[in-house]
Amino acid sequence: MYLETHRGDFIHRELSDFNHMSRQELVAHLELRGTACFDSESTEELRQCAIDDYEQELAGSDFTTSPYDLSHCRR
């Protein structure tokens, strides 16, 4: 899935990517997404935050609609 960064560009991530990221990679990813990270947060908290963000983005995507789907129009 492509996720938008705070700069307006996009990065590609898969859910499984987060399980293999180091702490530094998680911080870099979350900061690109606009999330502040603190030294007091554990690596697992950062990992769960990245996963939650990904899942929220996925839930907000409606893959069932298409700009070419006219089934909602009355005939």
TORVEX-702893 format. One record per atom (N, C-alpha, C): residue in three letters; atom name; z, y, x. Coordinates in Angstrom, 1 decimal, decimal comma. Layout:
<r resn="ALA" name="CA" c3="Z" c2="Y" c1="X"/>
...
//
This chain:
<r resn="MET" name="N" c3="0,0" c2="-1,2" c1="0,8"/>
<r resn="MET" name="CA" c3="0,0" c2="0,0" c1="0,0"/>
<r resn="MET" name="C" c3="0,0" c2="1,2" c1="0,9"/>
<r resn="TYR" name="N" c3="-0,7" c2="2,3" c1="0,5"/>
<r resn="TYR" name="CA" c3="-0,7" c2="3,5" c1="1,2"/>
<r resn="TYR" name="C" c3="0,4" c2="4,4" c1="0,6"/>
<r resn="LEU" name="N" c3="1,2" c2="5,0" c1="1,5"/>
<r resn="LEU" name="CA" c3="2,3" c2="5,9" c1="1,1"/>
<r resn="LEU" name="C" c3="2,0" c2="7,3" c1="1,6"/>
<r resn="GLU" name="N" c3="2,3" c2="8,3" c1="0,8"/>
<r resn="GLU" name="CA" c3="2,0" c2="9,6" c1="1,2"/>
<r resn="GLU" name="C" c3="3,2" c2="10,1" c1="2,1"/>
<r resn="THR" name="N" c3="2,9" c2="10,8" c1="3,1"/>
<r resn="THR" name="CA" c3="4,0" c2="11,4" c1="4,0"/>
<r resn="THR" name="C" c3="4,3" c2="12,8" c1="3,5"/>
<r resn="HIS" name="N" c3="5,3" c2="13,4" c1="4,1"/>
<r resn="HIS" name="CA" c3="5,7" c2="14,8" c1="3,8"/>
<r resn="HIS" name="C" c3="4,6" c2="15,8" c1="4,3"/>
<r resn="ARG" name="N" c3="3,8" c2="15,3" c1="5,2"/>
<r resn="ARG" name="CA" c3="2,7" c2="16,2" c1="5,7"/>
<r resn="ARG" name="C" c3="1,4" c2="16,1" c1="4,8"/>
<r resn="GLY" name="N" c3="1,4" c2="15,2" c1="3,9"/>
<r resn="GLY" name="CA" c3="0,3" c2="15,1" c1="3,0"/>
<r resn="GLY" name="C" c3="-0,7" c2="14,0" c1="3,4"/>
<r resn="ASP" name="N" c3="-0,5" c2="13,4" c1="4,5"/>
<r resn="ASP" name="CA" c3="-1,4" c2="12,3" c1="4,9"/>
<r resn="ASP" name="C" c3="-0,8" c2="11,0" c1="4,4"/>
<r resn="PHE" name="N" c3="-1,5" c2="9,9" c1="4,7"/>
<r resn="PHE" name="CA" c3="-1,1" c2="8,6" c1="4,2"/>
<r resn="PHE" name="C" c3="-0,9" c2="7,6" c1="5,3"/>
<r resn="ILE" name="N" c3="0,1" c2="6,7" c1="5,1"/>
<r resn="ILE" name="CA" c3="0,3" c2="5,6" c1="6,0"/>
<r resn="ILE" name="C" c3="0,3" c2="4,3" c1="5,3"/>
<r resn="HIS" name="N" c3="-0,2" c2="3,2" c1="5,9"/>
<r resn="HIS" name="CA" c3="-0,3" c2="1,9" c1="5,2"/>
<r resn="HIS" name="C" c3="1,0" c2="1,1" c1="5,6"/>
<r resn="ARG" name="N" c3="1,6" c2="0,6" c1="4,6"/>
<r resn="ARG" name="CA" c3="2,8" c2="-0,3" c1="4,8"/>
<r resn="ARG" name="C" c3="2,7" c2="-1,5" c1="3,8"/>
<r resn="GLU" name="N" c3="3,2" c2="-2,6" c1="4,3"/>
<r resn="GLU" name="CA" c3="3,5" c2="-3,7" c1="3,4"/>
<r resn="GLU" name="C" c3="5,0" c2="-3,9" c1="3,3"/>
<r resn="LEU" name="N" c3="5,4" c2="-4,5" c1="2,3"/>
<r resn="LEU" name="CA" c3="6,9" c2="-4,7" c1="2,1"/>
<r resn="LEU" name="C" c3="7,5" c2="-5,5" c1="3,3"/>
<r resn="SER" name="N" c3="6,8" c2="-6,5" c1="3,8"/>
<r resn="SER" name="CA" c3="7,3" c2="-7,3" c1="4,9"/>
<r resn="SER" name="C" c3="7,4" c2="-6,5" c1="6,2"/>
<r resn="ASP" name="N" c3="6,7" c2="-5,4" c1="6,3"/>
<r resn="ASP" name="CA" c3="6,8" c2="-4,6" c1="7,5"/>
<r resn="ASP" name="C" c3="8,2" c2="-4,2" c1="7,8"/>
<r resn="PHE" name="N" c3="9,0" c2="-3,9" c1="6,8"/>
<r resn="PHE" name="CA" c3="10,3" c2="-3,3" c1="6,9"/>
<r resn="PHE" name="C" c3="11,3" c2="-4,3" c1="7,5"/>
<r resn="ASN" name="N" c3="11,0" c2="-5,6" c1="7,3"/>
<r resn="ASN" name="CA" c3="11,9" c2="-6,6" c1="7,9"/>
<r resn="ASN" name="C" c3="11,8" c2="-6,7" c1="9,4"/>
<r resn="HIS" name="N" c3="10,7" c2="-6,2" c1="10,0"/>
<r resn="HIS" name="CA" c3="10,4" c2="-6,4" c1="11,4"/>
<r resn="HIS" name="C" c3="10,6" c2="-5,1" c1="12,2"/>
<r resn="MET" name="N" c3="10,9" c2="-4,0" c1="11,5"/>
<r resn="MET" name="CA" c3="11,0" c2="-2,7" c1="12,1"/>
<r resn="MET" name="C" c3="12,3" c2="-2,5" c1="12,8"/>
<r resn="SER" name="N" c3="12,2" c2="-1,9" c1="14,0"/>
<r resn="SER" name="CA" c3="13,5" c2="-1,5" c1="14,7"/>
<r resn="SER" name="C" c3="14,1" c2="-0,3" c1="14,0"/>
<r resn="ARG" name="N" c3="15,3" c2="0,0" c1="14,4"/>
<r resn="ARG" name="CA" c3="16,0" c2="1,2" c1="13,8"/>
<r resn="ARG" name="C" c3="15,2" c2="2,5" c1="14,0"/>
<r resn="GLN" name="N" c3="14,6" c2="2,6" c1="15,2"/>
<r resn="GLN" name="CA" c3="13,8" c2="3,8" c1="15,5"/>
<r resn="GLN" name="C" c3="12,6" c2="3,9" c1="14,6"/>
<r resn="GLU" name="N" c3="11,9" c2="2,7" c1="14,4"/>
<r resn="GLU" name="CA" c3="10,8" c2="2,7" c1="13,5"/>
<r resn="GLU" name="C" c3="11,1" c2="3,0" c1="12,1"/>
<r resn="LEU" name="N" c3="12,3" c2="2,5" c1="11,6"/>
<r resn="LEU" name="CA" c3="12,7" c2="2,8" c1="10,3"/>
<r resn="LEU" name="C" c3="13,0" c2="4,3" c1="10,1"/>
<r resn="VAL" name="N" c3="13,7" c2="4,9" c1="11,1"/>
<r resn="VAL" name="CA" c3="14,0" c2="6,3" c1="11,0"/>
<r resn="VAL" name="C" c3="12,7" c2="7,1" c1="11,0"/>
<r resn="ALA" name="N" c3="11,7" c2="6,8" c1="11,9"/>
<r resn="ALA" name="CA" c3="10,5" c2="7,5" c1="11,9"/>
<r resn="ALA" name="C" c3="9,7" c2="7,3" c1="10,6"/>
<r resn="HIS" name="N" c3="9,7" c2="6,2" c1="10,0"/>
<r resn="HIS" name="CA" c3="9,1" c2="5,9" c1="8,7"/>
<r resn="HIS" name="C" c3="9,8" c2="6,8" c1="7,6"/>
<r resn="LEU" name="N" c3="11,1" c2="6,7" c1="7,5"/>
<r resn="LEU" name="CA" c3="11,8" c2="7,4" c1="6,4"/>
<r resn="LEU" name="C" c3="11,6" c2="8,9" c1="6,6"/>
<r resn="GLU" name="N" c3="11,7" c2="9,4" c1="7,8"/>
<r resn="GLU" name="CA" c3="11,5" c2="10,8" c1="8,0"/>
<r resn="GLU" name="C" c3="10,1" c2="11,3" c1="7,6"/>
<r resn="LEU" name="N" c3="9,1" c2="10,4" c1="7,9"/>
<r resn="LEU" name="CA" c3="7,7" c2="10,8" c1="7,4"/>
<r resn="LEU" name="C" c3="7,7" c2="10,8" c1="5,9"/>
<r resn="ARG" name="N" c3="8,5" c2="10,0" c1="5,3"/>
<r resn="ARG" name="CA" c3="8,5" c2="10,0" c1="3,8"/>
<r resn="ARG" name="C" c3="9,4" c2="11,1" c1="3,2"/>
<r resn="GLY" name="N" c3="10,0" c2="11,9" c1="4,1"/>
<r resn="GLY" name="CA" c3="10,8" c2="13,0" c1="3,7"/>
<r resn="GLY" name="C" c3="12,3" c2="12,7" c1="3,5"/>
<r resn="THR" name="N" c3="12,8" c2="11,6" c1="4,0"/>
<r resn="THR" name="CA" c3="14,2" c2="11,2" c1="3,9"/>
<r resn="THR" name="C" c3="15,0" c2="11,6" c1="5,1"/>
<r resn="ALA" name="N" c3="16,1" c2="12,2" c1="5,0"/>
<r resn="ALA" name="CA" c3="17,0" c2="12,5" c1="6,1"/>
<r resn="ALA" name="C" c3="17,7" c2="11,2" c1="6,5"/>
<r resn="CYS" name="N" c3="17,8" c2="11,0" c1="7,8"/>
<r resn="CYS" name="CA" c3="18,5" c2="9,8" c1="8,4"/>
<r resn="CYS" name="C" c3="19,7" c2="10,3" c1="9,2"/>
<r resn="PHE" name="N" c3="20,8" c2="9,6" c1="9,2"/>
<r resn="PHE" name="CA" c3="22,0" c2="10,0" c1="9,9"/>
<r resn="PHE" name="C" c3="22,5" c2="8,9" c1="10,8"/>
<r resn="ASP" name="N" c3="23,1" c2="9,2" c1="11,9"/>
<r resn="ASP" name="CA" c3="23,6" c2="8,2" c1="12,9"/>
<r resn="ASP" name="C" c3="24,6" c2="7,3" c1="12,3"/>
<r resn="SER" name="N" c3="25,3" c2="7,8" c1="11,3"/>
<r resn="SER" name="CA" c3="26,4" c2="7,0" c1="10,7"/>
<r resn="SER" name="C" c3="25,9" c2="5,9" c1="9,7"/>
<r resn="GLU" name="N" c3="24,6" c2="6,0" c1="9,4"/>
<r resn="GLU" name="CA" c3="24,0" c2="4,9" c1="8,5"/>
<r resn="GLU" name="C" c3="23,6" c2="3,7" c1="9,4"/>
<r resn="SER" name="N" c3="23,9" c2="2,6" c1="8,9"/>
<r resn="SER" name="CA" c3="23,6" c2="1,3" c1="9,6"/>
<r resn="SER" name="C" c3="22,1" c2="1,1" c1="9,5"/>
<r resn="THR" name="N" c3="21,6" c2="0,2" c1="10,4"/>
<r resn="THR" name="CA" c3="20,2" c2="-0,1" c1="10,4"/>
<r resn="THR" name="C" c3="19,9" c2="-0,8" c1="9,1"/>
<r resn="GLU" name="N" c3="20,7" c2="-1,6" c1="8,6"/>
<r resn="GLU" name="CA" c3="20,5" c2="-2,3" c1="7,3"/>
<r resn="GLU" name="C" c3="20,4" c2="-1,4" c1="6,1"/>
<r resn="GLU" name="N" c3="21,2" c2="-0,3" c1="6,2"/>
<r resn="GLU" name="CA" c3="21,2" c2="0,7" c1="5,1"/>
<r resn="GLU" name="C" c3="19,8" c2="1,4" c1="5,2"/>
<r resn="LEU" name="N" c3="19,4" c2="1,7" c1="6,4"/>
<r resn="LEU" name="CA" c3="18,1" c2="2,4" c1="6,5"/>
<r resn="LEU" name="C" c3="16,9" c2="1,5" c1="6,0"/>
<r resn="ARG" name="N" c3="17,0" c2="0,2" c1="6,4"/>
<r resn="ARG" name="CA" c3="16,0" c2="-0,8" c1="6,0"/>
<r resn="ARG" name="C" c3="16,0" c2="-0,9" c1="4,5"/>
<r resn="GLN" name="N" c3="17,2" c2="-1,0" c1="3,8"/>
<r resn="GLN" name="CA" c3="17,2" c2="-1,1" c1="2,4"/>
<r resn="GLN" name="C" c3="16,7" c2="0,2" c1="1,7"/>
<r resn="CYS" name="N" c3="16,9" c2="1,4" c1="2,3"/>
<r resn="CYS" name="CA" c3="16,4" c2="2,6" c1="1,8"/>
<r resn="CYS" name="C" c3="14,9" c2="2,6" c1="1,9"/>
<r resn="ALA" name="N" c3="14,3" c2="2,1" c1="3,0"/>
<r resn="ALA" name="CA" c3="12,8" c2="2,0" c1="3,1"/>
<r resn="ALA" name="C" c3="12,3" c2="1,1" c1="2,1"/>
<r resn="ILE" name="N" c3="12,9" c2="-0,1" c1="1,8"/>
<r resn="ILE" name="CA" c3="12,5" c2="-1,0" c1="0,9"/>
<r resn="ILE" name="C" c3="12,6" c2="-0,5" c1="-0,6"/>
<r resn="ASP" name="N" c3="13,7" c2="0,2" c1="-0,9"/>
<r resn="ASP" name="CA" c3="13,8" c2="0,8" c1="-2,2"/>
<r resn="ASP" name="C" c3="12,7" c2="1,9" c1="-2,4"/>
<r resn="ASP" name="N" c3="12,5" c2="2,7" c1="-1,4"/>
<r resn="ASP" name="CA" c3="11,4" c2="3,7" c1="-1,5"/>
<r resn="ASP" name="C" c3="10,1" c2="3,1" c1="-1,8"/>
<r resn="TYR" name="N" c3="9,8" c2="2,0" c1="-1,1"/>
<r resn="TYR" name="CA" c3="8,5" c2="1,3" c1="-1,3"/>
<r resn="TYR" name="C" c3="8,4" c2="0,7" c1="-2,7"/>
<r resn="GLU" name="N" c3="9,5" c2="0,1" c1="-3,1"/>
<r resn="GLU" name="CA" c3="9,5" c2="-0,5" c1="-4,5"/>
<r resn="GLU" name="C" c3="9,4" c2="0,5" c1="-5,6"/>
<r resn="GLN" name="N" c3="10,0" c2="1,7" c1="-5,4"/>
<r resn="GLN" name="CA" c3="9,9" c2="2,7" c1="-6,4"/>
<r resn="GLN" name="C" c3="8,5" c2="3,3" c1="-6,4"/>
<r resn="GLU" name="N" c3="7,8" c2="3,4" c1="-5,3"/>
<r resn="GLU" name="CA" c3="6,5" c2="3,8" c1="-5,2"/>
<r resn="GLU" name="C" c3="5,5" c2="2,8" c1="-5,9"/>
<r resn="LEU" name="N" c3="5,8" c2="1,6" c1="-5,6"/>
<r resn="LEU" name="CA" c3="5,0" c2="0,5" c1="-6,3"/>
<r resn="LEU" name="C" c3="5,2" c2="0,5" c1="-7,8"/>
<r resn="ALA" name="N" c3="6,4" c2="0,7" c1="-8,2"/>
<r resn="ALA" name="CA" c3="6,7" c2="0,7" c1="-9,7"/>
<r resn="ALA" name="C" c3="6,0" c2="1,9" c1="-10,4"/>
<r resn="GLY" name="N" c3="5,8" c2="3,0" c1="-9,6"/>
<r resn="GLY" name="CA" c3="5,2" c2="4,2" c1="-10,2"/>
<r resn="GLY" name="C" c3="3,7" c2="4,1" c1="-10,2"/>
<r resn="SER" name="N" c3="3,1" c2="3,1" c1="-9,6"/>
<r resn="SER" name="CA" c3="1,7" c2="2,9" c1="-9,5"/>
<r resn="SER" name="C" c3="1,3" c2="2,1" c1="-10,7"/>
<r resn="ASP" name="N" c3="0,3" c2="2,6" c1="-11,5"/>
<r resn="ASP" name="CA" c3="-0,2" c2="1,8" c1="-12,6"/>
<r resn="ASP" name="C" c3="-1,5" c2="1,3" c1="-12,3"/>
<r resn="PHE" name="N" c3="-1,6" c2="0,0" c1="-11,9"/>
<r resn="PHE" name="CA" c3="-2,8" c2="-0,6" c1="-11,4"/>
<r resn="PHE" name="C" c3="-3,6" c2="-1,1" c1="-12,6"/>
<r resn="THR" name="N" c3="-3,1" c2="-1,0" c1="-13,8"/>
<r resn="THR" name="CA" c3="-3,9" c2="-1,5" c1="-15,0"/>
<r resn="THR" name="C" c3="-4,8" c2="-0,5" c1="-15,6"/>
<r resn="THR" name="N" c3="-4,7" c2="0,7" c1="-15,2"/>
<r resn="THR" name="CA" c3="-5,6" c2="1,7" c1="-15,8"/>
<r resn="THR" name="C" c3="-6,8" c2="2,0" c1="-14,8"/>
<r resn="SER" name="N" c3="-7,8" c2="2,4" c1="-15,3"/>
<r resn="SER" name="CA" c3="-9,0" c2="2,8" c1="-14,5"/>
<r resn="SER" name="C" c3="-9,6" c2="4,0" c1="-15,1"/>
<r resn="PRO" name="N" c3="-10,2" c2="4,9" c1="-14,3"/>
<r resn="PRO" name="CA" c3="-10,9" c2="6,1" c1="-14,8"/>
<r resn="PRO" name="C" c3="-12,1" c2="5,7" c1="-15,7"/>
<r resn="TYR" name="N" c3="-12,5" c2="4,4" c1="-15,6"/>
<r resn="TYR" name="CA" c3="-13,7" c2="3,9" c1="-16,3"/>
<r resn="TYR" name="C" c3="-13,3" c2="3,1" c1="-17,6"/>
<r resn="ASP" name="N" c3="-12,0" c2="3,0" c1="-17,8"/>
<r resn="ASP" name="CA" c3="-11,4" c2="2,2" c1="-18,9"/>
<r resn="ASP" name="C" c3="-11,4" c2="3,1" c1="-20,1"/>
<r resn="LEU" name="N" c3="-12,3" c2="2,9" c1="-21,1"/>
<r resn="LEU" name="CA" c3="-12,3" c2="3,7" c1="-22,3"/>
<r resn="LEU" name="C" c3="-11,7" c2="3,0" c1="-23,5"/>
<r resn="SER" name="N" c3="-10,9" c2="1,9" c1="-23,3"/>
<r resn="SER" name="CA" c3="-10,4" c2="1,2" c1="-24,4"/>
<r resn="SER" name="C" c3="-9,4" c2="2,0" c1="-25,2"/>
<r resn="HIS" name="N" c3="-8,9" c2="3,1" c1="-24,7"/>
<r resn="HIS" name="CA" c3="-8,0" c2="3,9" c1="-25,5"/>
<r resn="HIS" name="C" c3="-8,7" c2="4,9" c1="-26,4"/>
<r resn="CYS" name="N" c3="-10,0" c2="5,0" c1="-26,3"/>
<r resn="CYS" name="CA" c3="-10,8" c2="5,9" c1="-27,1"/>
<r resn="CYS" name="C" c3="-11,0" c2="5,2" c1="-28,5"/>
<r resn="ARG" name="N" c3="-11,0" c2="6,1" c1="-29,5"/>
<r resn="ARG" name="CA" c3="-11,3" c2="5,6" c1="-30,9"/>
<r resn="ARG" name="C" c3="-12,8" c2="5,4" c1="-31,0"/>
<r resn="ARG" name="N" c3="-13,2" c2="4,4" c1="-31,8"/>
<r resn="ARG" name="CA" c3="-14,6" c2="4,2" c1="-32,0"/>
<r resn="ARG" name="C" c3="-15,0" c2="4,5" c1="-33,5"/>
//
